[in-house]
């Protein structure tokens, strides 16, 4: 997704929280439901990827010899 090129982890989490709040509400727009769930799934994949990238980077840093 082109719009996700500039997306940060914090922004993705905030958007996920907004989608969740909308889906938990009493007035769920059924016409938007599938699109919201699709977007949430994409955001979850993005967040998982960012966490994995950070984990790999941290592991690499910890493996470096001490100066």
N, C-alpha and C positions, 0 to 999 in steps of 0.2 A: 504494500500500500504506500503510495507516494506520501500521503499525509503523515505516515508513521516515521518517515526519515528523520524528522526533527523531534519526535516524541521522546520524552524522558520517562524513566521508571515512575517517578512521582506523579507525573501527569497521567500516565496509564492507570495507576492505582486510583487516582481521583476520579477518572472517567468510569472505571469499573464500579466504584462506590456509587456514583450517580446513576449508573444503569441499574445496579442492584436496588437502590432506593426506589427507582421508578417501577421496577418489576414487583417489588413488595407492596407497592401502593394499591389502594382499592380501585383506582381508575386506570388500570393497565390498558393501553391502546393496543388492541389485538392486531391492528393493521401494522404496527411497528414492532410487534413482539419478535418475529423471526429475525428482523434486521438487528434488533438490540442484542439478541442472543448470539448472532453471528459476530457482531462487533466485540462483544464480551469475550468470546472464544479467541478472537484475534489478539485482544489485549492480554489475555492470560498467556497465550503463546509468546508474545513479546516479553512479558515480565519474566517468564521462565527462562527465556533466552538470555535476558540481561543478568539474571541471578547466576546462571551457569557461566556466563562470560566472566563475571566478577569472581566467582569461585576459582576458575582456572587461573585468572590473573593473581589472585591471592596465593594460591598454591605455588605458582611460579616464583613469586616474591619470597615466600618462606623457604623455598629450596635454594635460593641464592646464598652463596657463602657470605658469612658476616665480614664486614670490612674492618 
